[in-house]
């Protein structure tokens, strides 16, 4: 049991459930986090945990209990439980949305009652008939004199009169005017009238168009033209146009709905990006893996605190520092603990720290029998001892492995290879128990990224994100970093050495500037794909951080808060340059 687990249990014993829930959430033990949050009266926190874990129906129930009826309804709808979504909308007094959901659930009688209350008499009559109660539809028609106020003879003139303020109509009448404009192909006028209405007439329109595919398509175009992207998306989703619907949900800012709908369209990469933006990194990571985006999957698993999976992916990608940092967080009771330890040992050995790896292996394996889970550690420990010339220790471990499974991973051939090799006497140092404190790696050159003007408002963790995503490249003297008149590739920050900025023209080459360590280059390419205005070459050997544009975009898409900071500083930098260029203060 880890120290954090013990701390969480102590907090639960002290009835400090909300604090315990935060620790269980940190440890990714969602069930215990949810239980603790509920005991502590933080049902809202429990709901967030459940939603991030992909358990939408449970999350919807928790949101409902916490009073967040709209979010509960959205999750029920995403789970295709439209009846529960309708009831959640009713609890939030959202009757138009409730009527639409009841209709999608084919609870036509409930939907008809609501439409009648809302004044959408024609739709109520139609749904009473579909529910098998035509007599109620006839009663409603008689009561409201069905052939009266709704008859629209000149919808364009009525729309213009309303926009001038010369006419005032009830919701039912306005809805019919907009619908008549749509039927007549006057989508621009319909969108203008629709967008100027203070009251929301979208759901009544959707209800009136339901079941008429051509009309629904026109309605979706009108809604998109009026910039009501979410309702346009809902119409297209009901028509089965999932990818277009998802694009509209994205434009509306409902990334969770966009993610679900992209997934239904089979657009896994887009769905992953939307899950990431909606704060559901685990679902995003699984989809990124599906499309082969290992780096983005690793980042999402890291955000979801799935340290073992993130560490393994970084290990496979050759990003050793990030892998080492995360693999050390894998707790002893985790099923992948031994595998994480093996990768840590390999990373240490690759970095020239074989003895450190050996001591950590010995500390971890002491007193353990060999089994399928830890056999790779025993084998790697023996290989490292062999490489260090510590033959007796290596032989002892190889023999233990062979006694466990004689044909395991070529252990017999390794034992035979020890037969003629001279041994280095064993030293007590190998037998010392390694400290349990995690290893600390230093981010070489981090200050260069941290102090780059574009990143000056970032927190330490945010700056680390950029550091981890940047490549390290070495340029020889005269080698081109950025070519003039070519699309920009990303941000370059000089770690060591220098670079020259040159303007190339038919008349010759002019040196514009000479830049040293810490200088950023090409930052405009992060925001604009236009051709570059100058050539940049290395002025002697130079080591450079390179942040490709695609990775920058991935990172800012993953966090609206981070994107806001970056774009705010970028605007400030442009403003400063503009003032200098114009000679103003």
ZIPEKA-V918587 format. One record per run of one state. SS is the DSSP state (a for helix, b for strand, c for the rest). FROM is the first residue (numbers start at 1). TO is the last residue. If there is no record, write none. Layout:
# ZIPEKA-V918587
[[SS | FROM | TO] [SS | FROM | TO]]
This chain:
# ZIPEKA-V918587
[[c | 1 | 2] [a | 3 | 13] [c | 14 | 16] [a | 17 | 26] [c | 27 | 29] [a | 30 | 39] [c | 40 | 42] [a | 43 | 52] [c | 53 | 55] [a | 56 | 66] [c | 67 | 68] [a | 69 | 78] [c | 79 | 81] [a | 82 | 91] [c | 92 | 94] [a | 95 | 104] [c | 105 | 107] [a | 108 | 118] [c | 119 | 120] [a | 121 | 130] [c | 131 | 133] [a | 134 | 144] [c | 145 | 154] [a | 155 | 164] [c | 165 | 170] [a | 171 | 183] [c | 184 | 186] [a | 187 | 196] [c | 197 | 201] [a | 202 | 209] [c | 210 | 212] [a | 213 | 225] [c | 226 | 228] [a | 229 | 238] [c | 239 | 241] [a | 242 | 252] [c | 253 | 254] [a | 255 | 264] [c | 265 | 267] [a | 268 | 277] [c | 278 | 280] [a | 281 | 290] [c | 291 | 293] [a | 294 | 303] [c | 304 | 306] [a | 307 | 316] [c | 317 | 319] [a | 320 | 327] [c | 328 | 336] [a | 337 | 350] [c | 351 | 353] [a | 354 | 365] [c | 366 | 374] [a | 375 | 387] [c | 388 | 390] [a | 391 | 404] [c | 405 | 407] [a | 408 | 418] [c | 419 | 427] [a | 428 | 431] [c | 432 | 445] [a | 446 | 450] [c | 451 | 452] [a | 453 | 455] [c | 456 | 459] [a | 460 | 469] [c | 470 | 470] [b | 471 | 475] [c | 476 | 479] [b | 480 | 482] [c | 483 | 486] [b | 487 | 487] [c | 488 | 489] [b | 490 | 496] [c | 497 | 498] [b | 499 | 505] [c | 506 | 507] [b | 508 | 515] [c | 516 | 519] [b | 520 | 521] [c | 522 | 522] [a | 523 | 526] [c | 527 | 530] [b | 531 | 531] [c | 532 | 534] [b | 535 | 538] [c | 539 | 541] [b | 542 | 548] [a | 549 | 558] [c | 559 | 559] [a | 560 | 582] [c | 583 | 585]]
